[in-house]
């Protein structure tokens, strides 16, 4: 089982990052009881969490296809 715990910007906002469409976000998640942290470019923390959820879902689907 996997779950996304939280997401936050990797760096403080500046004039430069405010002008960017996406910025790095740190996403903390748990998979099979092990906690992980990854950095992903996204528009906001919610989008970053959704990208990680999608990645975890695809990984789970791919591993299920391997063994079926």
C-alpha positions in Angstrom: 0.0 0.0 0.0 1.2 3.5 -0.7 0.1 7.0 0.4 1.3 10.5 -0.2 2.0 12.3 3.1 2.8 15.9 2.2 4.4 18.3 -0.4 6.1 21.6 -0.1 8.2 23.9 -2.3 11.9 22.9 -2.3 13.1 26.5 -2.2 11.7 29.9 -1.0 9.7 31.9 -3.4 11.7 34.6 -5.3 10.9 36.9 -8.2 12.5 34.3 -10.5 10.5 31.3 -9.2 7.3 33.4 -9.2 7.8 33.8 -12.9 8.3 30.1 -13.5 5.4 27.8 -14.6 6.6 25.0 -12.5 9.0 24.8 -9.5 10.6 22.0 -7.6 8.5 20.5 -4.8 9.5 18.0 -2.2 6.9 15.2 -1.8 7.0 12.8 1.1 5.2 9.5 0.6 5.1 6.0 2.1 5.1 2.7 0.1 4.8 -0.7 1.8 5.5 0.9 5.2 8.8 2.6 4.1 8.9 6.4 3.9 10.4 8.1 0.8 11.1 11.7 -0.3 11.3 12.8 -3.9 11.6 16.1 -5.7 9.3 16.8 -8.7 8.6 19.9 -10.8 4.9 21.0 -10.5 2.7 24.1 -10.5 1.8 23.8 -6.8 2.1 21.3 -3.9 -1.3 19.7 -4.7 -0.2 19.1 -8.3 3.1 17.6 -7.1 1.2 15.2 -4.8 -1.1 14.2 -7.7 1.9 13.5 -9.9 3.5 11.2 -7.3 0.1 9.4 -6.7 -0.1 8.8 -10.5 3.5 7.5 -10.6 2.8 5.2 -7.7 -0.4 3.9 -9.3 1.4 3.2 -12.6 4.2 1.4 -10.8 1.6 -0.7 -9.0 -0.2 -1.5 -12.2 3.0 -2.4 -14.0 4.1 -4.8 -11.2 0.7 -6.5 -11.3 1.0 -7.1 -15.0 4.5 -8.7 -14.6 3.1 -11.4 -12.4 -0.2 -12.1 -14.0 
